[in-house]
């Protein structure tokens, strides 16, 4: 159960789930055939052909015998375009969440921004600042993260078996509301760019969480609820910050895997490097979404202890 391995995993909802992946692939096939398709459901033996498109198309053909399916497409066209559709949905949700978080920080600036506190450099007390100065730094990181999300493009994939068949690409793009781009079977900047942007967001979250962790040590900040301890019931642990930091420490490695896969592309269709992307991207999206949900809760419940801040001045 992922929730046990990654506490809070439920916060990602239906983003990049198997059911969402399957629905996105069906949507691509339906758009290409320009018809509604009946998906019979059931298990797909993705291992036998190396990807889930092959058994999905077989199941769809049986359920829709009068429809000309998949003609002119290759498995990578369908799968890549499905990934892009799921990315677009995920980014839209993250943008909305990010803007709400920026607004929450601006509210905090209005409410407690003038609170004096000690600035610190290299872990040591430095010069006085206000909590608003620190909040402005948090806000700047999130503004950059949301701007990066806004910058993403979502191109269709249509190149046929060896990436040279562009017929119908513009029509497929229009039907799915995606941008019309050259085939990118072995040019994976679409995927690595998305990975980089997601990491820029978790970087911003990690930076905020790190401050909360450090300032909870001194009693200057605390989480609204906090977490308990199995052996020390008096503790009020900054659990949300801990879990957000966890995401910030692990998502860069996922993006690095996407770059390794991009660098290992070969020929007109890659032998394993493409396959390495799917679950890596899934984990990256879902971990970012989980951290986003935790950050919202953290900011909404953040407690500022001005007396404790004042003791350091």
N, C-alpha and C positions, 0 to 999 in steps of 0.2 A: 504494500500500500504506500504510494508516494508520500502521503501526509506524514508517515512515520519517519521517512528518510529526509523529508524536506518540510518541516512544520510550517503551516500556512499555505501549502500548495493549492488548497481549494480556492484561494483568492484569485487564481488565474482563470477560474471558471471554465468555459468551453473553448478558450483560445488554444489552437493547435492540438486539440484532442484527436483521437483516431476517427471519431464520428465527424468532426469538422473537416478533417483531411479527406475522408471519403466523400462527403457532401461537396467539397470544393472540386474534386476530380470529376464527379458526376456533372457538376455545373459546367465544367469546361467541355466535356463531351456533348452535353445538351446544347451549349451555345454553338459548337462547331456544326452539329447536325441541325441546328435551328429548330429544335422541337423540345417538348417536355419528355423526360425520360422516367421510366419506372425503375427504381432501384429495388431489387428483390431482397436486399439485406443478406445476412449470412456471413460466415467467415470467408476471408480471402487468403489463399495460399500465396503470400507475397514472396516466400523464399524460393519457390520453384523457378520463377523467372527472374528473380533478383529485384523486383519492384512490384508495388501493388497495382499498377495500371493494367498489367497483363491479365490477371484473374478478374479484375473489375470489368474490363471490356468484355471478357467472355460471359460474365454474369449478366451484364447489361444487354448483350446481344440475345441471350436466351429469353430475357424478360421483355425485350422490344424487338421482335423478329422482323417487323416491317420497316425498321429504321436503319438507314445506312450509317453505321457508326465507325468512327476513328479513321476513315479513309483519308489519307494525306497527312495524318498525324503520326508522331512517334511517341513512345511512352514518356520521353523526357519533355516533350511539348506539354503534355497533359499534367505531369507531375510538377514541373517548374511553374506553370501558370497557376496551378492550385496553391502552391506555396506562396506565390505573389498575392493571390486573393486573400489567403489567411493573414499574410503580413499586413495587407492594407487594413483589414478589420482590426488587427491588434494595434497597429499604429494609431488608428483613429481613437481607440479607447485610451491609449496611453497619452495622447495629446490632450484629451478632455481632462483626464486625471491630473496631468502636469499643470495645466492652466489653473485648475482649482487649487492646487498646492501653492502656486505662486500667489494667488489671491489670499490664501490663508496666511502666508508669510507677511504679506502687506498688511493684513489685519493685525498680526502680532506686532509689526513695526509701529502701527498706530497706538496699540494698547500698552506695550511695554518697551518700546524702542528706546526711550530716554533713560532706561535703567542703567546706572553706571556699573561698570565691571572692569576687571583687570584684563588687559590684553596679554597674550602670552606668545613668546617666540622660542623655538627650540625647547619646548616644554616648560620654560621658566617664565615667571612674571616679568612683564616688559613695561608697558605704559598703559594708563587708563584709556578705555574706550567705552562705548555704550553697547548694550545688547543689540540695539538697532544696527550698529556697524556689523556685527556678526550675522544678523538676520539678512542684511543686504548682500553679504557674501553668499549665503545660502540661496537667496533669490536669484542672484546672477547665474549660479550654476544651473538652476532649473530653467531659467530663461534660455540659456544656451542649449540645454537638452531638448526643450520643446522646439526651438528653432531648427535643431538637427532633424527632429521628427518631421517637421514641416517640409524639409528639403528633399525628402525621399521621393523617388519616382517608382512607379509600379508598372513595369512593362510586361506585355504579353510575351509568351515564348511560342514561336512557330517556325520550325526549320525543317521538319520532316526527318527522315532517317539519318541523313548526314549533314543537316544544318544548312542545306542549300535551297530547300523548297519553301519559298516565301508566299506561295499562292494562298489567298484567303486570310493572310495575317492581319490586314487592316480591318477586315470584317469581324474577325474573332476579337480583336482588341476593342472595337466599337461595341460589340454585344456584351462584353464583360466590363466595360468602362475602364479599360486599362490603356496605358500609352502604347503606341505602335513603335516598336524598336526592331533593330536588326536581330537575327537569331543570336543568342548568347549561350549556346550549349556548353562551350568550353571557355567562355569569357565571363567570369563569375562576379564581376563587380556589383551587380544587383544584390547578390547575397552578402558579400563582404561589407558593402556599404551599410546595409541594414544592420548587420552585426555590430559594426563600429558605432552606429547611432544608438543602438540599445545599450551598449557599454558606456557611452557618454552619459546616458541617463542614470545608470547604476553608479557611475563615478560620482555624480552629483548627490545621489542618495547616500552613498557611503561617506562622503565628506560631511554631510549633516549628521549622520549617525555617529561618526567619530567624535564630533563636538559634544553631542548629547552624552555619549559614554564618558568622556573626560570630565564634563561639567557635572555629571551625576556623581562622580567620585568625590567631588568637593561639595556636593549638596547645593550647587547653584541651579541646576536643572533636574527635573525628574519627569518620568513618563506618567501619564494620567492614571494608568492602572498598574503597570509593572507586573512582574512575574514573581512567583514564590520560589521556595527552595524545598527540596524533599527532606532536608535535614536541619534547615535553619528557618523556621516559620516567620521570624521577624524581618526577613529580607524583602526588599522591594526592588527586584532586579530590572534593569532596563532591557527587557527581553526584545521588544520591537527593534531597538537599535542594534542589538546583537544579531538578530536575524537579517536586518538590512545590510549590516556590514558583511555578513556571510555571503550575500548575493554579490556585493561589490568586489569581494575577494575571488569569486569563482567565475563570474561572467567574462572577464577578459580572456581567460583560458579557452572558453567556448568560441569567442570571436577569433582567437588565434588558430583554432582548429579549422575554422572556415577559411582563413587565409592560407593555411597549409594545403587545404583541399583545392583552393583556387590555383595555387602555384603548381600543383601536381596534375593539372588537367593535361590531356594529351589527345592527339588525333582529332577526330570530329565528334567523338563521344568518349567520355572518360571511363576508366575501368576501376571504379572504387572510390575515386576522389569525389565524384558526384554523389555517390551513395552515402558518403560520410557526412554530408551536409544535413540530411533531413532531420535526424534526431538531435543533432547538435543545435540546429536552428530552433527546433521545438523547445529544447531545454532553455535556450537563451531567452526566447520570448516569454515562456512561462515564469522563469525566475525573475525576469524584469517586471512582469505584471504582479507577481507576489510582492516584490519589494515596493512597488508603487502603492499597492493597497496598504502595506504596513506603514509606509511613509505618511500616507494620508491620516491614518489613525494616530501616528506619533505626533504629527503637527496639530491635529485637532485637540489632543489631550495634554499637550506639553505644559508643564508647570514651571514657572519662573520664580525663583526664590531670591528676591532682591536683597534680603538681609544677608544671606550667605554670600551673594556677589559683593556686597559692601565690605565684608570682612577682609577682602584681599586688596583693598585700595589703601 
